[in-house]
Amino acid sequence: MIASDAPTALGRFGRFGGCFVPEMLVPAIERLTAQVTEALADETFLEVYTHELRTWVGRPTALTLCAHLSEAWGAEVYLKREDLAHTGAHKINNALGQAMLAKRSGATRVVAETGAGQHGVATAAACARVGLPCTVYMGAVDVKRQAPNVMRMHQLGAEVVPVTSGDATLRAAIDEALRAWVADPEGTAYVLGSAVGPHPYPLLVRELQAVIGREARAQLLEARGRLPDVAIACVGGGSNAIGLFHPFRHDPEVALLGVEAGGRSAEPQHHAATVTHGTEGVLHGCLSLLLQTEAGQIQETHSISAGLDYPGVGPEHALLAATGRARYTVATDDEALEALRELCRLEGILPALESAHALAGARAYAVDHPGSLLLVNLSGRGDKDLATLEATP
Ligand SMILES: *Cc1c(COP(=O)(O)O)cnc(C)c1O
């Protein structure tokens, strides 16, 4: 499964990535790295995983030609429909793979972090499926904001622990999940929700999400007999984007475009556009781009979509930006809302607010490249955003 683009043995993507963790966690990380390498080369494990993706997650997800949107934008638009995957987003591809890995490695419990609750729901479902108890750490602020997902996790049998330390949102929840892992590194597996964190997580998450790009590439070749001019995805931590991009990395005719959360404005604390506005630093065990002050304090972020509201980004995106292989733009809250409403009206699809950023970026791309063929990853469905949408004129 791991082909030519494996990071170095130290987990570096160029100068980014690595494994900056407290010494207490080093043995657990080393064990995990060995388990990941083994599992990704184990044909039987991969066969069972692929079978589960097909019969439980519902893969392959559809590739949808959007005729009305294409006409409105003056470009040909295909959507990769991760909103149709079990639990409503791409996150299940990763959560299932990591839960199966935990089971294979003999862990007796799983811990996970969650922000908006999407990764928590996916992990709760995957743990029920493989038969492992699951504890999800969630910022106390988010527990209040995302009540429906908290209830979904409960129904799926997970314990949800509100985290009141730090900013009481995603960043604090990751810190707390890491702490739980340090306390019991042998029995506990940490299922991390995006292509971030210390090596080997960015590699593992990319390998588990690359199914998105592999399927889309084959589906588009079948539908259109050619590759897209551009592949577009929203970027929070960067897992759905790297999953879409990876299988196109050696196709120079395919541009790669990541769309970040432009929030209210480009002012500090009013957005979550890490590649666009960030500087180099270490967060959650990984050297990458970060939204931080000159003194190195992590900045507050804002996005209308909770899933993009993270001050870091996966190290492979930092490398793709540095080498110019991928380009990164922003869509503001308002642009994302407008794109969401356009997709609802023209195509009968209610996307997640996160995915609406990719759509807004796609629309801007179409204006600049009339007649081009666009592949857009629709990372999730918008049911979870209904309260926000109803409250927003
Ligand atoms: C969590 C989430 C994202 C952002 O996470 P990435 O790791 O950047 O993909 C995007 N879309 C949806 C629907 C999500 O739930």
PDBQT file of the ligand as one rigid body, heavy atoms in Angstrom, charges set to zero:
ROOT
HETATM    1  C1  LIG A 401     -13.674  17.019   9.794  1.00  0.00    +0.000 C 
HETATM    2  C2  LIG A 401     -14.178  17.418   8.469  1.00  0.00    +0.000 A 
HETATM    3  C3  LIG A 401     -13.374  18.130   7.546  1.00  0.00    +0.000 A 
HETATM    4  C4  LIG A 401     -11.999  18.635   7.875  1.00  0.00    +0.000 C 
HETATM    5  O1  LIG A 401     -11.053  17.656   8.163  1.00  0.00    +0.000 OA
HETATM    6  P1  LIG A 401      -9.886  17.266   7.164  1.00  0.00    +0.000 P 
HETATM    7  O2  LIG A 401      -9.001  16.428   7.991  1.00  0.00    +0.000 OA
HETATM    8  O3  LIG A 401      -9.236  18.546   6.707  1.00  0.00    +0.000 OA
HETATM    9  O4  LIG A 401     -10.502  16.557   6.039  1.00  0.00    +0.000 OA
HETATM   10  C5  LIG A 401     -13.893  18.410   6.298  1.00  0.00    +0.000 A 
HETATM   11  N1  LIG A 401     -15.148  18.033   5.955  1.00  0.00    +0.000 NA
HETATM   12  C6  LIG A 401     -15.946  17.361   6.807  1.00  0.00    +0.000 A 
HETATM   13  C7  LIG A 401     -17.316  16.983   6.359  1.00  0.00    +0.000 C 
HETATM   14  C8  LIG A 401     -15.488  17.024   8.082  1.00  0.00    +0.000 A 
HETATM   15  O5  LIG A 401     -16.295  16.359   8.927  1.00  0.00    +0.000 OA
ENDROOT
TORSDOF 0
